[in-house]
Amino acid sequence: MHGKKIEERARAIKENGIEQLFCFAQKWLPHHPPDDETLARALYLELEDRENLVHAVTTGTVRAWKGK
């Protein structure tokens, strides 16, 4: 019963960029008020984290193929 509502809510968040920003703010800056500055900082942190992850995976893959 609750599972269906949770899945529907998750799908709605996936479609709504503002909702995603609020999620990022809760993830990265949970003790800050959800104002424009916090949302901008949270977006920056999320994008940097993703970029770092891509770099780490790429580097690891290259090293694995080289045998290092």
trRosetta pair geometry for C-beta under 8 A, 3 or more apart (Angstrom, degrees):
i j d omega theta_ij theta_ji phi_ij phi_ji
1 4 6.6 -59 -166 23 22 105
1 5 7.5 10 146 -6 57 106
2 5 5.6 -58 -156 40 45 111
2 6 6.1 46 149 -23 74 106
3 6 5.7 -56 -146 36 31 112
3 7 6.3 31 156 -18 65 106
4 7 5.8 -54 -148 37 30 111
4 8 6.4 31 153 -19 64 106
5 8 5.7 -54 -148 37 32 112
5 9 6.2 32 154 -19 65 106
6 9 5.7 -54 -147 37 30 111
6 10 6.3 33 153 -21 64 106
7 10 5.7 -52 -146 35 31 113
7 11 6.5 32 154 -18 64 104
8 11 5.8 -54 -151 35 31 112
8 12 6.5 33 150 -21 64 105
9 12 5.5 -53 -150 34 34 114
9 13 6.5 35 152 -20 66 103
10 13 5.7 -51 -149 34 33 111
10 14 6.5 39 150 -24 63 104
11 14 5.5 -51 -151 31 34 117
11 15 6.7 26 153 -14 63 107
12 15 5.9 -63 -155 39 32 108
12 16 6.2 8 156 -5 68 119
12 19 7.1 49 125 25 81 176
13 16 6.0 -74 -139 47 31 99
13 19 4.5 -131 -133 128 71 132
13 20 6.3 124 170 -69 84 67
13 23 6.5 75 -173 -42 132 138
14 20 7.7 70 -116 -74 27 111
16 19 3.9 59 95 12 114 115
16 20 6.7 172 95 -15 61 83
17 20 5.4 -53 -150 34 36 115
17 21 6.6 41 152 -23 66 99
18 21 5.6 -48 -154 30 36 114
18 22 6.8 36 149 -17 64 101
19 22 5.7 -52 -154 34 36 112
19 23 6.6 38 147 -19 65 103
20 23 5.4 -52 -151 34 37 114
20 24 6.4 38 151 -19 67 102
21 24 5.6 -51 -148 36 34 112
21 25 6.3 37 151 -22 65 103
21 39 4.6 33 167 -156 122 106
21 42 6.5 116 -168 85 68 123
21 43 6.0 -26 -123 -65 92 104
22 25 5.5 -50 -147 34 33 115
22 26 6.6 34 153 -18 64 102
22 34 5.9 19 -124 -145 85 140
22 39 7.3 -30 -73 -107 50 104
23 26 5.8 -54 -151 36 32 110
23 27 6.3 32 150 -20 65 107
24 27 5.5 -57 -148 37 33 114
24 28 5.9 1 166 5 71 113
24 39 7.6 89 75 -147 108 60
24 42 4.0 133 123 151 99 112
24 43 6.0 88 106 -76 159 50
24 45 7.3 156 175 69 108 97
24 46 4.6 -60 -137 -47 128 140
25 28 6.6 -67 -131 51 23 89
25 29 5.5 -49 -162 58 64 98
25 30 7.8 128 140 -86 62 39
25 32 7.0 -108 -172 76 99 103
25 34 5.3 105 121 -116 160 87
25 38 5.2 65 -137 140 119 104
25 39 5.6 -48 -65 -94 125 57
25 42 4.1 -103 -82 -47 57 164
26 29 7.9 -54 -78 65 10 56
26 30 5.5 44 -163 -104 51 79
27 30 7.4 144 13 -59 2 91
27 42 7.1 114 58 -156 86 111
27 46 7.4 77 77 -84 134 104
28 41 7.3 -156 114 122 132 87
28 42 4.6 162 52 -128 127 79
28 45 4.5 126 -140 87 154 150
28 46 6.7 -113 -38 -52 138 80
29 32 4.1 -21 155 24 113 123
29 38 5.3 -149 96 -156 147 98
29 41 6.2 61 -39 97 148 119
29 42 5.5 -109 15 -76 111 98
29 45 7.8 146 -32 13 96 153
32 35 7.9 -95 152 25 96 86
32 38 4.4 174 122 -113 125 127
32 41 7.9 0 85 63 168 136
33 38 6.2 -170 82 -18 50 150
34 38 5.7 -117 -127 83 31 136
34 39 6.5 58 -171 -57 72 94
35 38 5.3 94 50 13 64 102
35 39 7.1 -127 102 -4 31 93
36 39 5.8 -59 -146 39 30 110
36 40 6.2 29 157 -19 66 107
37 40 5.8 -56 -148 36 28 110
37 41 6.3 25 155 -15 64 108
38 41 5.8 -56 -145 39 30 109
38 42 6.1 31 156 -20 65 109
39 42 5.7 -54 -144 37 29 113
39 43 6.4 31 155 -20 63 105
40 43 5.8 -54 -149 35 30 111
40 44 6.5 32 152 -19 63 105
41 44 5.6 -53 -150 36 33 114
41 45 6.3 31 154 -17 66 106
42 45 5.7 -53 -147 38 31 111
42 46 6.3 32 154 -20 65 107
43 46 5.7 -54 -145 37 31 111
43 47 6.3 26 158 -15 65 108
44 47 6.0 -61 -147 39 27 106
44 48 6.2 26 157 -17 64 110
45 48 5.8 -56 -144 39 29 111
45 49 6.2 32 156 -22 64 108
46 49 5.7 -55 -148 34 28 113
46 50 6.5 27 154 -18 63 105
47 50 5.8 -53 -148 36 32 111
47 51 6.3 33 153 -19 65 106
48 51 5.6 -55 -147 37 32 112
48 52 6.2 32 154 -19 66 106
49 52 5.7 -54 -147 37 30 111
49 53 6.4 33 152 -21 63 106
50 53 5.6 -53 -149 35 32 114
50 54 6.5 34 153 -20 65 103
51 54 5.8 -51 -149 34 32 111
51 55 6.4 32 152 -17 64 106
52 55 5.6 -55 -149 38 32 113
52 56 6.2 33 154 -20 66 107
53 56 5.7 -54 -145 37 31 111
53 57 6.3 27 158 -16 65 107
54 57 6.0 -57 -146 39 28 108
54 58 6.2 28 155 -18 64 110
55 58 5.8 -58 -145 39 28 111
55 59 6.1 26 158 -17 65 109
56 59 5.8 -55 -144 39 27 110
56 60 6.2 27 157 -18 63 110
57 60 5.7 -56 -145 39 29 112
57 61 6.2 30 156 -21 64 108
58 61 5.8 -56 -147 35 28 111
58 62 6.4 27 156 -17 63 106
59 62 5.9 -55 -148 36 30 110
59 63 6.3 27 155 -16 64 108
60 63 5.8 -57 -146 39 30 110
60 64 6.2 32 155 -22 65 107
61 64 5.7 -53 -146 34 30 112
61 65 6.5 25 157 -15 64 106
62 65 6.0 -59 -149 38 29 107
62 66 6.3 21 155 -13 65 111
63 66 5.7 -61 -143 43 31 107
63 68 4.7 -87 -160 72 85 96
64 67 7.7 40 178 -70 29 28
